[in-house]
Amino acid sequence: WEPYRALFGFGSRSTTLRLLEVLGTNIHTVAVGRYASTVALGLFSRAYYLVMLPIGPYFMEAVSGVLFPGFSRIQRDDARVRNVYAATLLLTTLLLFPICAGMAVASRELIVVVLGGQWLEAVPVVPWLALAGALGFLSRIAVMVCESRAELNKALAVEGLFVVLLAVALLVVAGGPLWAYAFAIVVGEAVRHAAYLVVMARTVGVRTSDYVSAYLPSLAAAAWTAALIGGVRQGLLPVGTATVLLLVAEVLTGGLAVVLFIRFRPFAGVRGVIDKPRTFVVADSFVDLAARLGLEAAGVSVPIVKLPDEIREPESEPTLTLVANHPLLEDEESIAPGEGSIRVVPEAFGPSSAIVVRSRSKGSARAIE
C-alpha cells in the first residue's frame, strides 16, 4: 500500500477538485430553473454557453495543454514559477480581456446573429457572463499551478468556498431579473479569484506588483478595444447597417485594436515579456509563442537545447540536446581545434536519451545563449 499512498492521495483530491468545479459550473442552472421560469432558464443557458464555450473548452484547453507540463517541470523552483505565472497572466489576459470586452459591447449583435432575434432578452446577461468567464479563466491558471505542485488542499479549500458562496449569492437574487443571476456568478468568481491571488502569494511569493504589471496593460487593452468597437457600432447603427455586417465590422475592429495594442506596446511590462522573455515561455514575439503552442501540442518539449547546469532532475527530462562540458561527452583533448562532434547517447538519464553537441571552443555554448 505504501508505494500507492501518495498516488491515491493525489488522485482522490484531484477527483474531488474536478467534482467541485463541475458543481460550481452548473449550480446556476439549478437556481435559475428552480426560482425562475423555464423561458428564463432557456435564455440564461443559451447566453451562458455562447460566452463560456470560446473561453472555457477552447481557449483554456489550448493554454493548459502547454502550460501544465511546463509548470510541472519547474514545480520546485518558486522564483521561476512566480515569473512564469506572472508572464502567463499577462500574455493570456492581453487576449482574453479584449475578447470579453468585445463580447460585452457587441452583445446584441452576437445574440441576434448566433442565436436569433427571439433571444434578445438574453442580451443584458452577456456582459456579466463575459466578466465572470474572464475571472474564471484566471482562477483556472492558479488551479493549474496548484496541481502541478501537488498542493491540492489549497485549491480544494478555495473551490469549496466558491461553491458555498455562489449558492448563497444565487439564493439572495432568487426571483430577481435574469441579469441578477449572472451578477451573482460574477461575485462568486471575483471572490474565488481573490482567494487564489492570496494562495499564489503565499505559495510561490507572487507580489502585488506582479499582478498590477499583468492586469493593468490587459485592462487598458480591453478598454481600448471596447472603445473602438463602441465607436464603430455607434457610427454604423444610424445608417441601418445589417446586423450581420455590423457584427463582422465589430469583430474586425476588435482584432485590429488588439493587434495595434500589441504592436505599439504602450506598457513596459508588455514590452518586457514580448521583446525580452524572462521565463520558460521562449518567445521573441507572439508568433514564436504560437509556434511553441504548436510544438508542445505535438509533443515536442521547449526549450529543445539545455546547458548541463540547467538540468536539475535528469530522470524527468525528455530527449535533450546537451551543449558544452558534461561527463557524457568525450575529453576535450580528443577534439581538434575548429572541429566538433554530435552523437546520440542512449539512456543518458535513466530511460531518457540525449543528443550531445561538443567542440573545443565555447561557441557551442554561446550559440544558445
Disulfide bonds with the S-S distance in Angstrom:
none
